[in-house]
Amino acid sequence: MNATLDQPVPGSSSASGFTLLELLLVLTIAAMLLVLVPLSFSKGVGQFQGQSSLRDLLTTLAKARSQAINQQRLVEVVLETRTFRLEGREQRRLPGNWRFDFDGVAEEPATESVSQRIRFYPDGSADDRKLILTDGKRAYRIAVQWLTGRARVNVDSEAAPEA
């Protein structure tokens, strides 16, 4: 009697399948992945939120400068500790723990009542302002140049491209 490769030999103890140890090992690895993957994503989300808020702010500042030049009038951007807005526009709220520190002076958590205005003039100039967008771990230093009205960003003391 010849046995084919597809059928087990009668009387042999080889059976196909997984052992209990193999199944436990796979379940342990899957459980570790379920715990570790969200932790790595949560670190990136905070940084993404900060970069997104920074882009929104830089866009708002550039829009204010452009409006001031095109409409030949004074245009203001109002910044509070957790919000900012272009005059006549909807207020934008900063996500999570992100907040503004004005001129880097705020050592303690600032309140909602702290505010600054950055004025853009018809000739393209602006108020000379410095502020920090921070969540306590990361910081973006933003400087609005008075002569050109353009915003420059420094990330952790390294220069970033001009907006």
C-alpha positions in Angstrom: 0.0 0.0 0.0 1.5 3.3 -1.1 0.7 6.5 0.6 0.3 9.7 -1.3 1.8 12.9 -0.2 -1.6 14.4 0.4 -2.8 11.8 2.9 -1.1 11.1 6.3 0.4 7.6 6.8 -1.9 5.5 8.9 -0.5 5.0 12.4 1.7 8.1 12.3 1.1 10.9 14.7 1.7 13.9 12.4 -1.3 16.1 12.2 -1.5 19.5 10.5 -2.4 22.6 12.5 -0.9 25.0 15.1 0.2 24.2 18.6 -1.1 26.1 21.6 2.3 27.7 22.1 2.3 29.1 18.5 -1.2 30.5 18.9 -0.2 32.2 22.2 2.9 33.7 20.7 0.9 35.2 17.8 -1.7 36.6 20.1 1.0 38.1 22.4 2.6 39.9 19.4 -0.8 41.1 18.2 -1.6 42.5 21.6 1.7 44.3 21.8 1.1 45.9 18.4 -2.3 47.1 19.5 -0.7 48.8 22.5 2.4 50.3 20.8 1.0 51.5 17.5 -1.5 54.1 18.9 1.2 55.4 21.2 3.5 56.2 18.3 0.7 57.8 16.4 -0.4 60.0 19.3 3.1 61.6 19.4 2.8 62.5 15.8 -0.7 63.9 16.1 0.4 66.7 18.5 3.2 67.7 16.1 0.8 67.6 13.2 -1.7 69.8 15.0 1.0 72.4 15.8 2.2 72.5 12.2 -1.4 72.8 11.0 -2.0 75.7 13.3 1.2 77.3 12.3 0.2 77.1 8.6 -3.2 78.6 9.4 -1.6 81.5 11.3 0.9 82.2 8.6 -1.9 82.1 6.0 -3.9 84.5 8.1 -1.0 86.9 8.5 -0.2 86.8 4.7 -3.9 87.4 3.9 -4.0 90.4 6.3 -0.9 91.9 4.6 -2.4 91.3 1.2 -5.7 92.9 2.1 -4.0 95.9 3.6 -2.0 96.5 0.4 -4.9 95.8 -2.1 -7.6 97.7 -0.2 -5.2 100.5 0.9 -6.3 100.4 4.5 -5.2 99.2 8.0 -5.9 95.5 8.6 -5.6 93.8 12.0 -5.0 90.2 13.2 -6.2 89.7 16.8 -4.3 87.0 18.7 -5.4 85.7 22.1 -3.8 83.0 24.2 -5.7 80.2 22.5 -7.3 81.8 19.4 -6.6 84.1 16.5 -8.6 85.9 13.8 -8.4 88.3 10.9 -10.7 91.2 11.5 -14.2 90.5 10.2 -13.5 86.7 10.0 -14.3 83.8 12.2 -12.1 83.1 15.2 -9.8 80.1 14.9 -9.1 78.1 18.0 -5.8 76.4 18.6 -6.1 72.6 19.1 -5.1 70.6 22.2 -2.6 72.2 24.5 -1.3 74.7 21.9 -1.2 78.3 22.9 0.5 81.6 22.1 3.1 83.1 24.3 3.6 86.8 23.4 7.2 87.9 23.2 8.1 84.7 25.1 7.2 86.4 28.4 4.5 84.1 29.6 6.0 81.6 32.1 2.8 80.5 33.7 -0.2 79.3 31.8 -1.8 82.3 30.3 -5.5 83.1 30.4 -7.9 83.7 27.6 -7.8 87.5 28.4 -4.3 88.0 27.1 -4.4 89.4 23.6 -2.2 91.2 21.0 -3.0 92.9 17.7 -0.8 92.8 14.7 -1.6 95.7 12.4 -0.7 95.6 8.7 -0.5 98.9 6.8 -1.3 99.9 3.2 2.4 100.2 2.3 3.0 96.5 3.2 4.7 97.2 6.6 3.4 95.8 9.9 3.8 96.1 13.7 7.0 94.5 14.8 5.8 91.5 16.8 7.3 88.3 18.2 5.3 85.4 19.5 5.7 81.7 20.3 3.3 79.0 19.3 3.8 76.2 21.9 2.3 73.1 23.5 4.9 73.0 26.3 7.1 70.5 24.4 7.5 72.0 21.0 7.8 75.7 20.1 7.6 77.7 16.9 9.0 81.3 17.2 7.2 83.7 14.9 8.5 87.1 14.1 6.6 89.6 12.0 9.1 91.9 10.3 8.0 95.6 10.6 9.4 96.8 7.2 8.1 94.0 5.0 5.2 92.7 7.0 6.3 89.1 6.4 6.4 86.4 9.0 9.5 84.4 9.7 9.4 81.1 11.7 12.2 79.6 13.8 11.7 76.0 15.0 13.8 75.2 18.1 16.3 77.9 17.2 16.8 76.6 13.6 15.6 78.8 10.8 12.6 77.7 8.8 11.6 79.0 5.4 9.9 82.4 5.2 6.2 82.5 4.7 
